[in-house]
Every structure is written in C-alpha cells, then in structure tokens.
Amino acid sequence: MKNASNYLLKAVLSVTFFTVIDRVLGFLFKIYLSRELGAVSMGVYQVALSIFFLLLTVTTSGIPLIVSKLTAKYELAGNKRASHGTASAALIVGIACAAAVCGVTVALKTPIGKLMASPESMTVLLFMLPGVLFSGIYAAFRGNLWGKQKYTTMSVIEVIEQASRILLTVMLFLIGVNRLKATAVSLSASCAVTAVCCIACYFANKGKMASPKGHIIPLVTSSAPITFVRASNSIVNSVVAIVVPMILVGMGHTNERAMYIFGSSIGMAMPLLYIPITVVGSLAYVMIPTLSSAYSSGNVESTRRQIETALKFSVVVAALFVPAFWALGKPIGQFVYDNADAGRFLSRSAWLLIPVSVENIASSMLNSLDLEKRGFINYMIGSAILFSILAAFCRNFSIDILSAGLGASLTVSSILDIICIKKRTGIKLSFVSPLIVSALLVLPAAFLTKTVFSLMSYMPLLLSISVSAVIGCIFMFVLSLVFGIIDIGIIRRKKNPKKPLKSVAKTA
C-alpha cells in the first residue's frame, strides 16, 4: 500500500511539473500570437479554432479514455494480445472517424463558411483539418500508453507538441508566410509530431499491431456516450463563435469590426481569466481518484469532507484573483496584448472567475459520483440560458451581454451540479457563506489594488501591475483569514476520530 501511494504521489508530481511547463509555454505562445495577429485576425482564428476543437472532440474524445481502461484491464490480466488488439481497433476507428469528419467538412465548406462572419475562418479551418486526421491516429496509442501508466511519457509528449508548434509558427512568420495560414499549418504539424512520438513510444514499450477482430464494436459502443457528452461543450463554444460575430454584423458592424470585438474578448481576455483554473484543475486531478475511491467504498465522511473542502477551496482561489483582474484589467490587456479593449473586457468579466472555478470543480465531481449524464443535462440547461440571453438582447447587443450570459450559464450549471452532489452525498453547503463574504471583500481589495497602481503610475507598467496585483491578492488573503473564510482546514487536514463507515445514498 505504501509503495502504491508513493508511486501515485511521484506520478502526480511528475505530471503536474510537465503540465505547468506545457501551460506556461501555451500562455506565452498565446500572447505572442495575439500580438502578431492582432485582434481582427485573432477573431478569425478563434472562430476556426472553435470548429476545429469540435471536430477533434467528435473524432477522438472518447477513444483514449476507453482504450486506457481496457489496456489497464488486459495488462493486469497479462493478456497482451487483447491489449494490442484494442490499440489496433482504436487506430482503425480513429482514422475512419477523422476521415469521415474531414470529408463532411470539406463537402459542406460553402454552407459552413457562410455561417462564419469572415470567409477567412473557413480557409484557416481547412488548413487545420490534417490535424484532425493525425489526432485520430495518435488517440489509439495515447490511450494505450495511458493505460500502461506511462504518465510522464505522455506529459513529455504534450510539452514536445507545444514546443514544436511554437517553433514552427515563429519560423513561418519569419520567412513571411501568411500568418493566419501559418498558425493553422503549425497546429496540424504539431499534431503530426504528437502522432509520431506516440507511435514511437508505443512500439518502444513492446507494443504490436494485432487483429482488431472483436474489439471494434465494444470500443465504439463504449466511447460513443463519452464523446457525445464531451462534444456538448465544443458545440456550445462553436455556436457562440458563429452567433456572436453574426449578431454584431446584424447590428451594423462590419465583418472586420465584429471579428475585432470577438477576438479581443474571447480570443485575448478569456484565456487570462482561466489562469486561476490551473490551480483548481490541479486540485481536481489529484482529488478525483481519491473521491471516486471513497465514494465507491462507502466512506461517506471522507466523501463529504473532500467535496466540501474542494468547493470552498475553489471559491477562495477564484476570489483571490478577482480584485487584481477587476482593478488592473485595462493595464493588463495593454501590457500583455497591447490592446486596451481586451483589458476592458477582462476587467468587466473578472467576476466570472468564481462561477468558472466552481463549475469546473463541481462538474469533475459529478464524474467521480457516476453522475455524468446529470452533468451533461445541467451544462445544456446553462447553455440554453446563455443563448436565451443572447437572443433577448440581439438588437441591443454588446460584449458585456456575452459576459453576463456566460456568468448566468455557469452559475446555473454550478447550482444544478451542487444540488445533484448534495442529493447523492448529503454534503453541507458550507461554501455558501465564504462565497458571500468573499464577494463583499472583493470591493475593498479591488479599491486598494487600484490605488496602489495609481500611486505607482510613474513606474514601468510591468512593475506597477505586478506590485499592485501582489498587494491586492495579499490583502484579500489577509481579509479572508480575518473573516474566517480561510482556516487551517483548507491548508492542512485536521485529524478526525475514526467513525464507522456508512453507505452513501445512491439516489440521484
């Protein structure tokens, strides 16, 4: 047991280390890309990218997970032939799905292109399509390596993918290739690099091609529901990427202006808002396996404690960042992207951090509690609210309406998720009080942050932003300690007396 725990700890630390490297590279690349492309081209690229992610989800999202589960099962039983057969079946299914998706996209390029506010988005998407095919190839081998617990190997491959894309993009920019096309080509090429790396690692770990007979149908039937659920998020993002520029054009904006507004908000500002989710995502990654284990074993006290602590933690982490984004949104946008409009959207949307953070952790919990279908329904209800708000204000639309719609959507989804979790586990809503108090404490913390930044206006912009943001976060942290939002229970586990285990209610 001790060896297993040590192995898990080392694996988590290793994956976390490389994940941080991958995300730092991705964030820096996003800044570089935004500055090189500009807000208009960034909007064009963002529309194409949202469709690309939808195609990618339809093609591969369920395959790696099912292959990893089956591989782990067969490896444990010593059935190498079945393990290799599953990988071969996944390769066939992945290539077939990718080819079908790419074929349909090319066949329907004219009607799809008409839905986009800019014809260039369709051109960019076509240059991305090879990436879908390469992804269909590497999904099979990625799932096999994951099932063999080659966590570090997969994490290193992800870093290689990110680095190769950055390198190729910069090279293409330097030799004068059209920047939108170069960005799309580099995405496809990085997918090819990943496919080659996964194939090489698969055979290096004694993998072989085997007969897929008897493995294809079970693989398809098992992965289809997962693909369907995960595709919902990509579908909503794709619809937003098409609808928002369309509404802006309908209000009288030119296509270029519509793409500028969309690019500066969704393409530039939103990635910055998701930075704190890295911390919450790491918590989910570490917590979900233990939560699933506690729930399956009927350990009700451990299940409830983990859920309550994680929800409170997500609120605290998000609240710490809100004052900095709210008070410093404009200068952050100016410094990072050289775009004040992106900064204004960042400032006005800072409050989204809390519902985004809570929804992220709550939806992950549903997966551990066997409530994936309920999570899908809750997400779709929230999405329906988003589109209802967009429809209601289509004649008087502004990008702030989109922010309000996203906030309402995430809030409703989070509430529904928590209701389902409470019904299943009987948790206490102990995070509600910290949520309310944190919302009130944001005001003085934001005021202090803004004041410090104003006093440092004579200093270099980066230094002014950094110092005022740190002071604001520290002040928010101290206030949270004073008002009892942060206590020793979040920082370290308290020792509880052992209690007899009870069964967790299995009612949805």
C-alpha positions in Angstrom: 0.0 0.0 0.0 2.8 2.4 0.9 4.6 1.6 -2.4 1.4 2.3 -4.3 0.9 5.6 -2.6 4.5 6.6 -3.3 4.1 5.7 -6.9 0.9 7.7 -7.2 2.5 10.7 -5.5 5.5 10.6 -7.8 3.2 10.3 -10.9 1.1 13.2 -9.8 4.2 15.4 -9.1 5.7 14.4 -12.5 2.6 15.1 -14.4 2.0 18.4 -12.6 5.6 19.5 -13.3 5.3 18.9 -17.1 1.7 20.3 -17.2 2.9 23.6 -15.7 5.6 23.7 -18.3 3.1 23.0 -21.1 0.7 25.6 -19.9 3.4 28.3 -19.4 4.5 27.7 -23.0 0.9 27.8 -24.2 0.2 31.0 -22.4 3.4 32.7 -23.7 2.5 31.5 -27.2 -1.0 32.9 -26.9 0.5 36.3 -26.0 2.9 36.2 -28.9 0.2 35.0 -31.3 -2.2 37.8 -30.2 0.4 40.5 -30.7 1.4 39.1 -34.1 -2.1 38.5 -35.5 -3.9 41.5 -34.0 -7.5 41.4 -32.6 -9.2 41.1 -36.0 -7.1 38.1 -37.2 -7.3 36.7 -33.7 -11.1 36.7 -34.0 -10.9 34.9 -37.4 -8.6 32.3 -35.9 -10.7 31.9 -32.8 -13.8 31.0 -34.9 -11.9 28.4 -36.9 -10.3 27.0 -33.8 -13.6 26.5 -32.0 -14.8 24.5 -35.0 -11.6 22.5 -35.1 -11.9 21.6 -31.4 -15.5 20.4 -32.2 -14.2 18.2 -35.0 -11.4 17.0 -32.7 -13.8 16.1 -29.9 -16.1 14.2 -32.2 -13.1 12.3 -33.6 -11.1 11.3 -30.5 -12.5 12.4 -27.1 -13.9 9.0 -26.1 -11.3 6.7 -27.6 -8.2 7.4 -25.4 -10.3 7.0 -22.2 -11.8 3.7 -23.2 -8.5 2.4 -24.6 -6.7 3.3 -21.4 -9.3 1.4 -19.3 -9.3 -1.7 -21.5 -5.4 -1.6 -21.7 -5.1 -1.4 -17.9 -7.6 -4.3 -17.6 -5.8 -6.5 -20.1 -2.3 -5.7 -18.8 -3.3 -6.7 -15.3 -4.6 -10.0 -16.7 -1.5 -10.5 -18.7 -3.5 -10.6 -22.0 -1.0 -8.8 -24.3 -2.8 -9.9 -27.4 -6.1 -8.3 -26.3 -4.3 -5.1 -25.4 -2.6 -4.9 -28.8 -5.9 -5.7 -30.5 -7.6 -2.9 -28.7 -5.0 -0.4 -29.8 -5.3 -1.7 -33.4 -9.1 -1.4 -33.3 -8.8 2.2 -31.9 -6.4 3.1 -34.7 -8.9 1.9 -37.3 -11.8 3.7 -35.6 -9.8 6.9 -35.1 -8.7 7.1 -38.7 -12.2 6.2 -40.0 -13.8 8.9 -37.8 -11.3 11.5 -38.7 -11.6 10.8 -42.5 -15.4 11.0 -42.2 -15.3 14.2 -40.3 -12.8 15.8 -42.6 -14.7 14.7 -45.7 -18.0 16.1 -44.4 -16.3 19.4 -43.5 -14.8 19.7 -47.0 -18.1 18.8 -48.6 -20.0 21.4 -46.6 -17.4 24.1 -46.6 -19.6 26.5 -48.6 -22.6 26.4 -46.2 -20.3 26.3 -43.1 -18.3 29.2 -44.5 -21.5 31.3 -44.9 -22.3 30.9 -41.2 -19.0 32.4 -40.3 -18.7 36.2 -40.2 -15.4 36.0 -42.1 -14.7 33.8 -45.1 -11.1 33.6 -43.9 -12.2 31.4 -41.0 -13.2 28.6 -43.3 -9.8 28.8 -45.1 -8.0 28.6 -41.8 -10.1 25.7 -40.8 -9.3 23.8 -44.0 -5.5 24.2 -43.2 -6.3 22.7 -39.7 -8.0 19.6 -41.0 -4.9 17.5 -41.3 -4.5 17.9 -37.6 -7.8 16.1 -37.1 -6.5 13.1 -39.1 -3.2 13.0 -37.1 -5.2 13.2 -33.9 -7.3 10.2 -35.0 -4.0 8.3 -35.3 -2.4 9.2 -32.1 -5.6 8.8 -30.0 -5.2 5.0 -30.1 -1.5 5.0 -29.0 -2.1 7.7 -26.4 -4.8 5.7 -24.8 -2.6 2.6 -24.7 0.3 4.4 -23.1 -2.0 6.0 -20.6 -3.5 2.6 -19.7 0.1 1.3 -19.1 0.5 4.2 -16.6 3.2 5.9 -18.8 2.1 9.3 -17.3 5.5 11.0 -17.6 5.9 9.9 -21.2 2.6 11.3 -22.2 3.3 14.6 -20.3 6.6 15.0 -22.1 5.0 14.4 -25.5 2.5 17.2 -24.7 5.4 19.5 -24.0 7.1 18.5 -27.2 3.8 19.1 -29.1 3.5 22.6 -27.7 7.2 23.4 -28.3 7.2 22.2 -31.9 4.1 24.3 -32.7 5.7 27.4 -31.2 9.0 26.8 -33.1 7.3 26.2 -36.4 5.0 29.2 -36.1 7.8 31.5 -35.4 9.8 30.1 -38.3 6.9 30.5 -40.7 6.3 34.1 -39.5 9.9 35.0 -40.0 10.0 33.7 -43.6 6.9 35.7 -44.5 4.2 33.1 -44.8 0.6 34.4 -44.4 0.2 34.5 -40.6 -3.3 33.0 -40.3 -2.4 30.1 -42.6 1.0 29.7 -40.8 -0.8 29.4 -37.5 -3.2 26.8 -38.8 -0.4 24.8 -40.5 1.7 24.8 -37.3 -1.3 23.4 -35.4 -1.6 20.5 -37.9 2.1 19.9 -37.9 2.2 19.7 -34.1 -0.5 17.1 -34.2 1.7 15.1 -36.7 4.7 15.4 -34.3 2.5 14.1 -31.5 1.3 11.2 -33.6 4.9 10.2 -34.5 6.0 10.4 -30.8 3.1 8.3 -29.6 3.7 5.7 -32.3 7.4 5.5 -31.4 6.7 5.2 -27.7 4.1 2.6 -28.3 6.5 0.3 -30.1 9.4 1.2 -27.8 7.2 -0.2 -25.0 6.8 -3.5 -26.8 3.6 -2.6 -28.4 2.5 -4.5 -31.6 -0.2 -4.5 -34.2 -2.7 -7.3 -33.7 -6.0 -8.4 -35.1 -8.8 -5.9 -34.1 -11.5 -8.6 -34.5 -13.9 -8.5 -31.6 -12.6 -5.2 -30.3 -14.0 -2.6 -32.7 -17.7 -2.8 -31.7 -17.1 -2.7 -27.9 -14.8 0.2 -28.4 -17.3 2.2 -30.4 -20.2 1.5 -28.1 -18.2 2.4 -25.0 -16.7 5.6 -26.4 -19.7 7.0 -28.2 -21.6 8.2 -25.0 -18.4 9.8 -23.7 -17.8 11.5 -27.0 -21.4 12.8 -27.1 -21.2 14.3 -23.6 -17.8 15.9 -24.2 -18.8 17.2 -27.6 -21.6 19.3 -26.0 -19.0 21.8 -24.6 -17.3 22.1 -28.0 -20.7 22.5 -29.8 -21.7 25.4 -27.5 -18.3 27.1 -28.0 -18.6 26.7 -31.8 -22.1 28.1 -31.8 -21.0 31.1 -29.7 -18.1 31.7 -32.1 -20.6 31.8 -35.0 -23.5 33.6 -33.4 -21.7 36.5 -31.6 -20.0 37.9 -34.8 -23.2 37.3 -36.6 -25.2 39.4 -34.1 -22.5 42.1 -34.3 -22.7 42.2 -38.1 -26.5 42.3 -37.8 -26.3 45.4 -35.6 -24.4 47.2 -38.4 -20.8 46.4 -37.6 -18.5 45.4 -40.5 -17.1 41.9 -40.5 -13.7 43.3 -39.6 -15.1 45.2 -36.6 -17.1 42.1 -35.5 -14.0 40.0 -35.6 -12.1 42.6 -33.7 -14.6 42.7 -30.9 -14.8 38.9 -30.7 -11.1 38.4 -30.9 -10.2 41.0 -28.3 -12.7 39.5 -25.8 -12.9 35.7 -26.3 -9.6 35.3 -28.1 -7.5 37.5 -25.8 -9.2 38.3 -22.5 -10.8 34.9 -21.7 -7.6 32.9 -21.7 -6.3 35.2 -18.9 -9.4 34.6 -16.9 -8.7 30.9 -17.0 -5.3 31.1 -15.4 -6.6 30.5 -11.8 -8.4 27.4 -13.1 -5.0 25.8 -13.5 -4.8 25.6 -9.7 -8.4 24.3 -9.3 -7.8 21.9 -12.2 -4.7 20.5 -10.4 -6.9 20.0 -7.3 -9.4 18.2 -9.4 -6.8 16.0 -10.9 -5.4 14.9 -7.5 -8.7 14.7 -5.8 -11.0 13.0 -8.3 -9.4 9.5 -8.0 -9.5 9.6 -4.1 -13.0 10.9 -4.2 -14.1 8.1 -6.5 -12.4 5.6 -4.3 -14.0 7.0 -1.1 -17.4 7.0 -2.8 -17.1 3.5 -4.1 -16.1 2.1 -0.8 -19.0 3.8 1.0 -16.8 6.1 3.1 -19.4 8.9 3.5 -17.4 11.0 5.9 -14.4 11.1 3.6 -16.6 11.8 0.5 -18.4 14.7 2.1 -15.2 16.2 3.6 -13.4 16.1 0.2 -16.3 17.7 -1.6 -16.9 20.4 0.9 -13.3 21.3 1.2 -12.8 21.4 -2.6 -15.8 23.6 -3.2 -14.6 26.0 -0.6 -11.1 26.0 -1.9 -12.3 26.8 -5.5 -14.2 29.8 -4.1 -11.2 31.1 -2.2 -8.8 30.7 -5.1 -11.1 32.4 -7.5 -11.9 35.3 -5.1 -8.2 36.0 -4.5 -7.7 36.8 -8.2 -10.9 38.8 -8.8 -9.6 42.2 -7.3 -6.5 42.1 -9.5 -8.3 41.4 -12.7 -11.1 43.8 -11.8 -8.8 46.7 -10.9 -6.0 46.1 -13.4 -7.8 44.6 -16.4 -7.1 47.5 -18.7 -3.4 47.8 -18.0 -3.0 44.0 -18.1 -4.6 44.0 -21.5 -2.4 46.8 -22.6 0.8 45.2 -21.4 0.1 41.6 -22.5 -1.7 42.1 -25.8 -1.2 45.9 -26.5 -5.0 46.0 -26.6 -6.9 48.2 -24.2 -10.3 46.7 -25.4 -9.2 43.3 -24.3 -8.3 44.8 -20.9 -11.6 46.4 -20.5 -13.4 43.1 -21.2 -11.1 41.4 -18.7 -11.9 43.9 -16.0 -15.7 43.7 -16.6 -15.6 40.0 -16.7 -13.4 39.4 -13.6 -16.4 38.2 -11.6 -16.7 35.2 -13.9 -13.7 33.7 -12.1 -15.9 32.4 -9.3 -18.7 30.6 -11.3 -16.0 29.3 -13.7 -14.0 27.9 -10.9 -16.9 26.3 -9.0 -18.4 24.9 -12.2 -15.0 23.4 -13.1 -14.6 21.5 -9.8 -18.3 20.6 -9.5 -18.6 19.1 -12.9 -15.4 17.0 -12.2 -17.0 15.7 -9.0 -20.1 14.5 -10.9 -17.8 12.2 -13.0 -16.5 10.6 -9.8 -20.0 10.1 -8.4 -21.3 8.4 -11.5 -23.4 11.4 -12.5 -22.0 12.2 -15.9 -25.4 12.3 -17.6 -26.8 14.7 -15.0 -23.7 16.8 -15.6 -24.4 16.9 -19.3 -28.1 17.9 -18.7 -27.0 20.6 -16.2 -24.5 22.0 -18.7 -27.1 22.1 -21.5 -29.6 23.9 -19.3 -26.9 26.5 -18.5 -26.1 26.8 -22.2 -29.8 27.3 -23.0 -29.8 30.2 -20.6 -26.8 31.7 -22.4 -28.4 31.6 -25.8 -31.7 32.9 -24.4 -29.9 36.0 -23.1 -28.1 36.4 -26.5 -31.4 36.2 -28.3 -33.2 38.6 -25.9 -30.5 41.3 -26.4 -29.6 40.7 -30.0 -30.9 44.1 -31.1 -29.0 45.9 -28.3 -26.1 43.5 -28.0 -22.7 44.4 -26.5 -19.8 42.2 -25.5 -20.9 42.9 -21.9 -24.1 41.0 -22.6 -21.9 38.0 -23.6 -20.1 38.2 -20.3 -23.4 38.4 -18.4 -24.7 35.4 -20.4 -21.7 33.3 -19.7 -21.9 34.2 -16.0 -25.6 33.2 -15.8 -24.9 30.0 -17.7 -22.1 28.9 -15.5 -23.9 29.9 -12.3 -27.0 27.9 -13.1 -24.9 24.9 -14.2 -22.9 25.1 -10.9 -26.0 25.3 -8.8 -27.6 22.3 -10.5 -24.4 20.4 -10.2 -24.2 21.1 -6.5 -27.8 20.1 -6.0 -27.1 16.8 -7.6 -24.0 16.3 -5.5 -25.9 17.2 -2.3 -28.7 14.7 -3.2 -26.1 11.9 -3.8 -23.8 12.5 -0.8 -25.7 14.7 1.7 -23.0 17.4 1.8 -23.4 20.6 3.8 -23.4 23.9 1.8 -20.6 25.2 3.9 -19.0 27.1 1.0 -22.0 29.5 0.5 -21.1 31.7 3.5 -17.5 32.1 2.3 -18.8 32.9 -1.2 -21.0 35.7 0.0 -18.3 37.2 2.3 -15.6 36.9 -0.4 -17.9 38.8 -2.8 -18.1 41.6 -0.3 -14.4 41.6 0.5 -13.5 42.0 -3.2 -14.6 45.6 -3.1 -12.0 46.9 -0.6 -9.3 44.7 -2.1 -10.0 46.0 -5.6 -10.0 49.6 -4.3 -6.6 49.1 -2.7 -5.2 47.4 -5.8 -6.4 50.3 -8.0 -5.0 52.9 -5.5 -1.6 51.2 -5.4 -1.4 51.1 -9.2 -2.3 54.8 -9.4 0.4 55.7 -6.9 2.9 53.7 -9.0 2.0 55.3 -12.3 5.5 56.7 -12.8 7.0 53.2 -12.6 7.4 50.8 -15.6 4.0 49.2 -16.4 5.1 45.6 -15.6 6.4 46.6 -12.2 3.2 48.7 -11.4 0.9 45.8 -12.4 3.0 43.2 -10.5 3.3 45.1 -7.3 -0.3 46.3 -7.1 -1.6 42.8 -8.0 0.5 41.1 -5.4 -0.5 43.6 -2.7 -4.2 43.2 -3.7 -4.0 39.4 -3.5 -2.2 39.5 -0.2 -4.7 42.0 1.2 -7.6 39.7 0.0 -5.9 36.7 1.6 -5.5 38.6 5.0 -9.1 39.7 4.9 -10.1 36.1 4.2 -8.2 35.0 7.3 -9.6 37.7 9.4 -13.2 36.9 8.4 -12.7 33.2 8.8 -13.0 32.3 5.1 -9.6 30.7 5.1 -8.9 28.4 8.0 -6.4 25.7 8.9 -8.8 23.2 7.4 -8.0 24.3 3.9 -4.3 24.4 4.3 -3.9 21.1 6.1 -6.1 18.2 7.0 -7.4 18.0 10.5 -7.2 14.8 12.5 -10.6 13.4 12.9 -11.6 10.5 15.1 -12.3 7.3 13.3 -16.0 6.8 12.7 -17.8 3.7 11.4 -18.4 3.8 7.7 -21.9 4.3 6.3 -23.2 3.7 2.8 -23.5 6.7 0.6 -27.1 7.1 -0.7 -27.3 6.1 -4.3 -30.1 8.4 -5.2 -29.6 10.9 -8.0 
